[in-house]
Amino acid sequence: MAFWFCIGVALLLSLWSRAETAGIPDGVLRMECHDRYFMIAVDLSFTGDEPHFEAVDETGAYAITQQYAAQCGYSINVHPLPGHVELRASYFSCQTQNKDDEMFTFNFNLNVTQEGKEVTYPLQDKTCSPSVPWSPREVTCETNYMEVSVRSEVTCPSGTKKDDWNSLKPAHRSTTSDWQVMFQTDDEQLPPINISDARKQGYAFLLTEGRLVFRAPYGQPESFSTEVNGVPVETVHATIFSRQSWVVLMVDLVAACSMDEGLYNESGYMLWETPEMLYPNLDGQQIKVGLKGELVAQPVAEERGYIVGKQNNTIQICIPENAEGRYRKSAVEDDLYEFYVYHLYLEQILVDEDRVETRIRSLRTLATPLLPSPIFAENQTVLEEHMFTVYLGDVPEDVQLAAVHLNGQEFTVPLSVSSFIITKAVHPNNTHGYKLKVPFEDPVVLQQFSKTDALHYILNINYTLTVLPEKDLYYHMESVVALVTDVSPPQFDAVCTESGISFKLDHRPFDYLWEITIDSDLLTSELADQHGYTMINDSDSLLLEVPLISRGYEYKNVSLKGFFGTFEIIMRDRETSEVQGSTIKTCPFSPTELIMCSTDGRMTVVADLALAIPNGGNAARTNLRDKYCGPKETDGSRALFSFSLNSCGATVKLNSENVTYENEIFYSKKFPRPSQVVSDNAKERVTMQCTYPLAGLHRLFSVHRFESDAVGIGSLLHTTHPAADLQSPTIQPTSALTTTLATTTLAATRRATGSYKPALHPPSRHVKVTRFRYPANGVRQSLQTKLNAAHI
């Protein structure tokens, strides 16, 4: 037997406002009136991890604990994803001031811990009114309690069932007029208890101006759990009654709530179910659904991607993964994952056979399992830019880049270096990306040069990402390779000039892979200065001017008409020093004079003897100190001599660092042609010198074989002497060396009166020559003694 309380209420609009409470910063606190509850949301950045609320009325402030909240109509939920704590209070909660079931005033305190001290913030009172009229029966399925309220207008049911009379028997036998409650489980009816005792067990009963309210926390001993069409349901069935003489007043209060936790399917929907037949229903039902406290009609929800349907007498709500109002969170479990949280709000309106309307509201928090959240890296490198461009995309909004490891070297973000950059791009789908740019020439980039003239630039990237706010780390690795196929060692452009050879190299981004050497010596500005080169090196090109008289040339086909000078620039692998290419330029030259001091101990001289022979004399009649060593070729006043250092009467001068070989050109007056007139007006003596560093002579003093690491420094000295001194001496043919321990250095020799002609120093290969020959043991002994005295 059921009696219903009914009153009419006007349709009132809900109030919505933001709190303005002293001491709480703007934007931190939010208060909202909904159609059947009041909501407070406070940012966790202000409250900390453990905020507390107090419900305040005229009797005092009551701490809202977990147990107190379920009994008194409060629900507190911490939502890390939006970053706030949320309090929902039923319009029939314990400390709410209720005026005619039309205006409900709420008063709360917020308790937080700040700097180690607990601080209480009184929140401004808020008054709310229902946005829709009260239905005769309303059921609320909150996250921590069930609540049912009925109104007072009496209606007679269309029929009486046997079970109704069974419920009346305990009430008829009652001897007291006090209100009592009987709980009925799935298979039995429990003995009645006083309302006051039921309150002690955690139940709440409230009688307002026009409604009777019953509230029960989930999991009470008197409630029971069943499955309806495979959906878990918790039900509490209470009948309150009072005997007034021969009349018994009874109210049947039933709250049944779906306890479905939701199921995520691969099609991208979160499915939640509730049985259709929990309450009597005659003509179907109206459904409104939404998230975060918002309700929209079924057609509107379906336009937003929801699927509302029925299967096997079960209402199915399918929420799209990207529904507006859902929360997304990233998580790290070896890999990067994500999950979605939906604060579902569902309203069902049913009408039974007596045309009595029942309104059921369900508030549920649903979460998907961990879903893969792949991040991708895209190689956007353009070879012509000579720069790596790598894009890291689909990075969730709660994930940030903390550092990058490039080929093992760590760089924190934001970067403190300028050689490469990282830029962030934000996208409308709540993801963002990072674009990394690293020049190929950056020292962090690895290079591999293959024999097929291909250069591989390699960049191994390890992104360090952090998930907020937990700061869990996730690593994403990517390797990118740029292949440059037209890579080859640098090649100079070379041009012959009157004074030497000019080399020019236009720089390429990858030329740094090679070292440029002259023979085995690295080409540097210091080496250029030592060898007399002119080098200009800037960001665009390298210009090298190599004068003919400088070191590094190789000479061929030397004659009085000229010769060919060859200069080679070698390109070596920077890591292995292996020769990988070269630029060789050969040019014809016709200098007036030259001197060559080769590594295998040979002196080649072209000398201008115009002042060293008498007027009318013939250069062909000149000779060296050994009168049998004449020129190989003559041309007017010039003569070409080529001879071994240990022949033709040469002398050797030694000091602690160098050995100098010296010879001289003389003119012979003997056997002139009968018609030739020769005067005695020669004014010059021509002296030739080749100087070698002792450190580079390997064989001279061991097996008496000349072998030098480098070419010698040649000098042609034109000195003025009396005419009597310019005649050929009488020296017998010999290859012996006259050796003295020189106390005068080459520099001192060059200061002699006369002109100094710089010489050419052609390089020669290591060619083994014959032993030195000594005419007598005394000479050999003398040489050895003097060498020992010089500590060589």
C-alpha positions, 0 to 999 in steps of 0.5 A: 500500500503506497501513500504519496505526498504531493505539492505543486511548485513553480518553475524556478531558474537555477542560479549560477555564480562565481564566489567572491570570498575574502582571502581566496584569489580570483578564479580559484573558487567556483560555485554553481546551482544545478537543477537538483544540487549545489556545486563548489569547485576549488583549484587544487593549486590553492587547496593542496592535496587534502582540502576539507569542507565544513557544512554550516548552519545555525547550530554550528559547523560540521566536518564533512567526512566520508561517512558524514557526506554519504549520510547527509547528502554531500559528495566530495571528489578530487579531480586531478585532471582538471585540477580541482576538488568538487563538493556536491550538495543535495538540495535536501542535504543536512545543513541546507536551509529549505524554504518551501522546497523552492529556495535552498541556501547553502553555507560552507567553510573551506579548510586548507593547510598553508605554510604548515598551518590550517586556515579556514575560509568561510565561503559566501552563502549561496541560494539556489532554486530548482530549474524544473518542478519536482516530480512526484518521485525523484531518485538520485544515484550519487557516487556515494549514496542513494536518495529518494524523495516523494511528495505529499498529495495522496493518490490511490493506486490502481490495484492492491497486491498481496505483497502490500497486505504482507507489508501492512501486518507488521505495521498493524501489530505495532503498539506505538504511534512513533514512526518506524522503518522496515527494510526489505531485502531481496528475499526477506522483510526485516523487523521494523526499527525506530527512525532514530535507530535507523539514523544511527545506522547511517540512514537519513530521513527528512520531512520538508514542507511537501516532501519526504526524503530518504537517503542511504549510503551504498553498501549498507547491510539492509541494501542488496545487490543483484544483476538485472540483465547482466547489469549490477544493481544496488537497491535499498527498500524502506517502508516507513509507517506510523499507527494512528488508532485504527489507521496505519500511515505507510510510505514505500521508499525504493531507490535502485541504482545501476552500479555499472562501471562502464566499458570502453570498446575499440570503436572509441566509445565508453558504454554505460548501462542501466536496466530499464525496468528498475521502476514501473514504466508504462509509456517508455521514458525520456532521457537526457544525458551529458557530462560535468553536470550538463543535461541535454535532450537525447536528440541533441546528445546524438547530434554530439556523437552520443549513442542512446539505445536499448538492448535486452531491456537495458538502456545503453549510453555510448559516450564518444571518446572525444566528447566535450567535457571529458577529461584526458590524462597521460600515464607512463607504464613502460610506454606512453598511455592515455585514459579518459574520465567521464563525469556522466550525468543521466536523467530518466523520466518514467511514468507508471500505470497510475500516470505518476512520474518518476525522475531518476538522476545518475551521477557516475565517474567512468574511466577507460583503461590505459590506451596506447598514446603513440607519439610519432617523429617525422624526418622533414630534413631538406638536404639543400638546407644542410640541416636536420629537421625532425618533428615530434608530433601528437604530444599530449597537452599534459606532456612536455619536452624536458631534454633531448639527447643527441648522439649521447649528449644531453641538452635540457629544454629550453636550450642554452645553445644556439647551434640548433633550435627547438620550437613548439607548435600547438594544435587545435586537437589539444596536442602539440609538437616540437620541431628540432633543427640541427645543422649537419656541421654541428659537432654533435652530428655523426658523419660516415664517409663511404667509398662510394663518395656518399656522406652519411649524417647521423643523428640519434635522438632520445627525447625526454618527456615528462608527464604532468603533474606527476613528472613521470618520465617517458623516452622516445627515441628516433634515428635520422640519417641524411645521405649526401651522394655528391660528396667528394674531397675538396678540389681546388681550382688552380691557375699558373701565374708568372710567379707561381701557382694560384689555388682557390677552393670554394667552401662546401658545408662538408669540407671539414671532413678532410684535412688539407696538407702539403705533403704530410704537413697540415696547411695552416696559416703558420705553415703558409708563413714558414713556407712563404705562401700567401693564404687567405681563408674566409667563410666563402673560399680559401685562396693559396698563392704558392710562389715558385721559390717556395717549398713543396714543388717538384721540378721536371725537364729542367733546362735553360729554356725552362722547366715544369713545376708541379705542386700538389695539395693533398686531402686527407681523412680527418680521422685516419689521415688517409689520403682521399684526394689531391689537386695537382697542378703543373705549370711551365716556368722560365726563370733566369736563375734557380737552384734545386736541392733534392732529398737524394743529395743532388744540386741543380743550378741555373746561373746567370754568369753575365758578370762572372765571365770575362767579356767575350767569354763563353759560359760553356767554359765554366766549371765547378771547383773540380774543373772536370765538372762543366755545365750540362747546358749553356745559353749565352751567359747562362749555364746549367749544372747538375751534380751530386752533393758529394762530387765536383769538389764540394765542401761541407760545413757543419754546425749544431743544427744544419749541414751545408754543401757548397760549390762555386762556378769558375771560368777557364781561360785555357784553349780559346778559339784563335779568333776569340778575344777574351778580356779579364773584366769578370767581376763576380764569383758565383757560389752555390749552397744547399743546406739541410737540417741534421735532424732529417738526415738518416743515412749520412753518418751511418752508411754514408748514404744521403737521404733527407726527409726534406729538400734542402734550402738552396742559395745562389751567392753572387759576390764581387771579387778581384779578377785574379780570383775568378780563374779556375783553380787547379783541382784534380778530378775527385768526388771527395768532400772537403769538410770543415766544422763551420763556425759561420752559419748560413745566415752569416754566409748570406751577408757576404758582399754581393747579391743573394738569389733565393732558390727553388727547392724541389722535392725528391723521392727517397732514392738511395744513392751510393756510399760517399767515397774518401780519397784517403783514411786521413780525410775520413778520420778527420771527418769523424773526429770533427763530427764527434767534436760537434756532438752530432 
